[in-house]
Amino acid sequence: MAGHSKWANIQHRKGRQDAKRGKIFTKIIKEITVAARMSGGDVTMNPRLRAAVAEAKEENMPADNIIRAIKKGTGELEGVNYEEIRYEGYGINGAAIIIDCLTDNKQRAVADVRHALTKFGGNLGTDGSVAFMFKHCGSLIYEPGTDEDKVMEIALDAGAEDVVTDEDGSIEVITPPNDFLTIKEAMEAAGLKAVLAEVTMKPSIETVFTGDDAVKMQKILDALEDLDDVQDVYTTAVIEE
């Protein structure tokens, strides 16, 4: 881990996400539709839908798009029936990868995921092969220089599980998945805006990649994230620029 900067990696990740903004609306609409189908269209009674709608608003999605996606989920409008599927696999050097999909064609999804992995030196694993290396949680990350005491006080009062300060000064608030949005809103009400905020699969171990290996591993991740059926990609790999 020598020379590894968590903050630099976060900036790297965020930059790559911003570069792929064309896919953001499609992903959010899928998530809203599935959340509404599973637990109803009332955001006050459906935490998953509430989180998806909040993300849509942060991305300045028009209200009509949000309403239409909810209605497709509840059956008020005709829509595609998406199925949630999780695949587990490996990149190079044994780095673990979890791939979450929302798809209307399971055969296509698994074929595309397998191809993206094997094309660049990875492979598809079996169910449970890597999931034990990750923890389902909310993550709020604050830039170096943020008031650590204030973050800790507000976060823990709001119900956060942990607050971790990295050597580079960045601060991460870890939350239970279902309490993520409530804690995020409490932090923002106190004037603390996270640079990166998400419900994620947080790796318990990390493998740092540099040089040619970093390039190869990034190609695998990019190929997966570019697939239409893929919603989220999680990995134990840390790509150093």
C-alpha positions as CSV (number, residue, x, y, z in Angstrom):
1,M,0.0,0.0,0.0
2,A,3.1,2.3,-0.1
3,G,2.2,5.6,-1.6
4,H,-1.5,4.7,-1.9
5,S,-3.7,7.8,-1.4
6,K,-7.3,7.1,-0.7
7,W,-8.3,10.6,-1.6
8,A,-6.5,10.5,-5.0
9,N,-8.3,7.2,-5.8
10,I,-11.7,8.7,-4.9
11,Q,-11.0,11.7,-7.2
12,H,-10.0,9.2,-9.9
13,R,-13.2,7.2,-9.5
14,K,-15.4,10.3,-9.4
15,G,-13.8,11.6,-12.5
16,R,-14.4,8.4,-14.4
17,Q,-18.1,8.4,-13.2
18,D,-18.6,12.0,-14.4
19,A,-17.2,11.0,-17.8
20,K,-20.0,8.4,-18.1
21,R,-22.9,10.7,-17.2
22,G,-24.7,9.7,-20.4
23,K,-25.7,6.4,-18.7
24,I,-26.7,8.0,-15.3
25,F,-30.3,8.8,-16.2
26,T,-30.9,5.3,-17.6
27,K,-29.5,3.6,-14.5
28,I,-31.5,5.8,-12.1
29,I,-34.8,5.3,-14.1
30,K,-34.2,1.5,-13.9
31,E,-33.6,1.7,-10.2
32,I,-36.7,3.8,-9.6
33,T,-38.9,1.4,-11.6
34,V,-37.6,-1.7,-9.8
35,A,-37.9,0.0,-6.4
36,A,-41.5,1.0,-7.0
37,R,-42.4,-2.4,-8.3
38,M,-40.9,-4.2,-5.3
39,S,-42.3,-2.0,-2.5
40,G,-44.7,0.5,-3.9
41,G,-44.6,4.1,-5.2
42,D,-44.8,6.0,-1.9
43,V,-41.4,7.4,-1.3
44,T,-42.1,7.9,2.4
45,M,-42.8,4.1,2.9
46,N,-40.1,2.8,0.5
47,P,-36.5,3.6,1.5
48,R,-35.0,2.2,-1.7
49,L,-37.3,4.4,-3.8
50,R,-36.6,7.4,-1.7
51,A,-32.9,7.0,-2.2
52,A,-33.3,6.6,-6.0
53,V,-35.5,9.6,-6.3
54,A,-33.1,11.7,-4.2
55,E,-30.3,10.6,-6.6
56,A,-32.4,11.6,-9.5
57,K,-33.0,15.0,-8.1
58,E,-29.3,15.5,-7.4
59,E,-28.7,14.7,-11.1
60,N,-31.4,17.3,-12.1
61,M,-33.6,14.7,-13.7
62,P,-37.0,16.2,-14.7
63,A,-39.8,15.5,-12.4
64,D,-41.9,14.0,-15.2
65,N,-39.2,11.4,-15.8
66,I,-39.3,10.4,-12.1
67,I,-43.1,10.2,-12.0
68,R,-43.2,8.1,-15.2
69,A,-40.6,5.7,-13.9
70,I,-42.5,5.2,-10.6
71,K,-45.8,4.6,-12.5
72,K,-44.0,2.0,-14.7
73,G,-42.9,0.3,-11.6
74,T,-46.3,0.3,-10.0
75,G,-48.0,-0.9,-13.2
76,E,-49.9,2.4,-13.9
77,L,-48.0,2.7,-17.1
78,E,-46.6,-0.1,-19.3
79,G,-43.0,-0.8,-18.8
80,V,-40.1,-3.3,-19.0
81,N,-40.0,-5.9,-16.3
82,Y,-36.4,-5.8,-15.0
83,E,-34.8,-8.7,-13.1
84,E,-32.1,-8.1,-10.5
85,I,-29.0,-10.3,-10.9
86,R,-25.7,-10.3,-9.1
87,Y,-22.6,-11.8,-10.7
88,E,-19.3,-12.4,-9.0
89,G,-15.9,-12.7,-10.7
90,Y,-12.2,-11.9,-10.8
91,G,-10.0,-9.4,-12.5
92,I,-6.3,-9.8,-13.0
93,N,-4.2,-10.9,-10.0
94,G,-7.2,-12.3,-8.3
95,A,-8.9,-9.0,-7.6
96,A,-12.6,-9.6,-6.7
97,I,-15.4,-8.0,-8.6
98,I,-19.2,-7.9,-7.9
99,I,-21.4,-6.9,-10.9
100,D,-25.0,-5.9,-10.1
101,C,-27.4,-5.9,-13.1
102,L,-31.0,-4.9,-13.9
103,T,-32.0,-6.7,-17.1
104,D,-34.9,-7.9,-19.1
105,N,-32.8,-10.6,-20.7
106,K,-30.8,-12.8,-18.2
107,Q,-29.1,-14.8,-21.0
108,R,-27.8,-11.6,-22.7
109,A,-26.6,-10.1,-19.4
110,V,-24.5,-13.1,-18.3
111,A,-23.1,-13.5,-21.8
112,D,-22.0,-9.9,-21.9
113,V,-20.6,-9.9,-18.4
114,R,-18.6,-13.1,-19.1
115,H,-17.3,-11.6,-22.3
116,A,-16.2,-8.4,-20.7
117,L,-14.3,-10.2,-18.0
118,T,-12.6,-12.8,-20.2
119,K,-11.7,-10.4,-22.9
120,F,-9.3,-8.5,-20.6
121,G,-8.0,-11.4,-18.5
122,G,-10.7,-11.9,-15.9
123,N,-13.2,-14.6,-15.3
124,L,-16.7,-15.2,-14.0
125,G,-17.0,-16.9,-10.6
126,T,-19.7,-18.8,-8.8
127,D,-22.3,-17.3,-6.4
128,G,-20.6,-16.5,-3.1
129,S,-17.1,-16.8,-4.5
130,V,-16.2,-13.2,-3.6
131,A,-19.2,-11.7,-1.8
132,F,-17.7,-12.5,1.6
133,M,-15.0,-9.9,0.9
134,F,-17.5,-7.0,0.8
135,K,-19.8,-5.3,3.3
136,H,-23.2,-3.8,2.2
137,C,-23.2,-0.3,3.7
138,G,-23.7,3.4,3.0
139,S,-20.6,5.5,2.5
140,L,-20.2,9.3,2.8
141,I,-16.7,10.7,2.0
142,Y,-15.5,14.1,2.9
143,E,-12.5,15.9,1.5
144,P,-9.3,16.5,3.5
145,G,-9.6,19.6,5.7
146,T,-13.2,18.9,6.7
147,D,-13.8,19.4,10.5
148,E,-13.3,15.8,11.8
149,D,-14.9,16.5,15.2
150,K,-18.0,17.9,13.6
151,V,-18.3,15.0,11.1
152,M,-18.0,12.5,14.0
153,E,-20.5,14.3,16.2
154,I,-23.2,14.7,13.6
155,A,-22.7,11.3,12.0
156,L,-22.7,9.3,15.3
157,D,-25.7,11.2,16.6
158,A,-27.6,10.4,13.4
159,G,-26.9,6.7,13.7
160,A,-23.7,6.1,11.7
161,E,-21.8,2.8,12.3
162,D,-18.3,4.3,12.1
163,V,-16.3,7.3,11.1
164,V,-12.8,6.6,9.6
165,T,-10.1,9.2,9.0
166,D,-7.5,8.3,6.4
167,E,-3.9,9.2,6.5
168,D,-4.4,11.7,3.7
169,G,-7.1,13.5,5.7
170,S,-10.2,12.3,3.9
171,I,-13.0,11.2,6.2
172,E,-15.5,8.4,5.6
173,V,-18.8,7.9,7.4
174,I,-20.1,4.4,7.2
175,T,-23.8,3.8,7.7
176,P,-26.3,1.0,7.7
177,P,-27.7,0.7,4.2
178,N,-31.3,1.6,5.2
179,D,-30.2,4.6,7.2
180,F,-27.9,6.0,4.5
181,L,-30.3,8.7,3.3
182,T,-31.4,9.8,6.7
183,I,-27.8,10.2,7.8
184,K,-26.8,11.9,4.6
185,E,-29.6,14.5,5.1
186,A,-28.6,15.1,8.7
187,M,-25.0,15.7,7.6
188,E,-26.1,18.1,4.9
189,A,-28.4,20.0,7.3
190,A,-25.2,20.6,9.4
191,G,-23.4,22.0,6.4
192,L,-21.4,18.8,5.6
193,K,-21.7,17.9,1.9
194,A,-20.0,14.7,0.9
195,V,-17.9,14.5,-2.2
196,L,-19.0,11.0,-2.8
197,A,-22.2,9.5,-1.3
198,E,-23.5,6.0,-2.1
199,V,-24.9,2.8,-0.9
200,T,-22.1,0.4,-1.8
201,M,-20.4,-3.0,-1.4
202,K,-17.3,-1.9,0.6
203,P,-14.3,-4.3,0.2
204,S,-12.8,-5.6,3.4
205,I,-9.4,-5.9,1.6
206,E,-7.8,-4.0,-1.2
207,T,-5.4,-4.8,-3.9
208,V,-3.4,-1.8,-5.3
209,F,-2.7,-1.8,-9.1
210,T,0.0,0.3,-10.7
211,G,1.5,0.5,-14.2
212,D,0.5,-2.0,-16.8
213,D,-1.6,-4.0,-14.4
214,A,-3.6,-0.9,-13.5
215,V,-4.3,-0.3,-17.1
216,K,-5.4,-3.9,-17.6
217,M,-7.6,-3.9,-14.6
218,Q,-9.2,-0.6,-15.5
219,K,-10.1,-2.0,-18.9
220,I,-12.0,-4.8,-17.2
221,L,-13.9,-2.4,-15.0
222,D,-14.7,0.0,-17.9
223,A,-15.9,-2.8,-20.1
224,L,-18.3,-4.0,-17.4
225,E,-19.6,-0.5,-16.5
226,D,-20.3,0.2,-20.2
227,L,-22.7,-2.7,-20.5
228,D,-26.4,-1.6,-20.7
229,D,-27.5,-4.2,-18.2
230,V,-24.9,-3.3,-15.5
231,Q,-26.0,-1.0,-12.7
232,D,-23.0,-1.1,-10.4
233,V,-19.5,-2.6,-10.3
234,Y,-17.7,-3.1,-7.0
235,T,-14.1,-4.3,-6.7
236,T,-11.3,-4.9,-4.2
237,A,-8.9,-3.3,-6.8
238,V,-7.5,0.1,-6.2
239,I,-6.3,1.7,-9.4
240,E,-3.3,4.0,-8.9
241,E,-2.8,6.6,-11.6
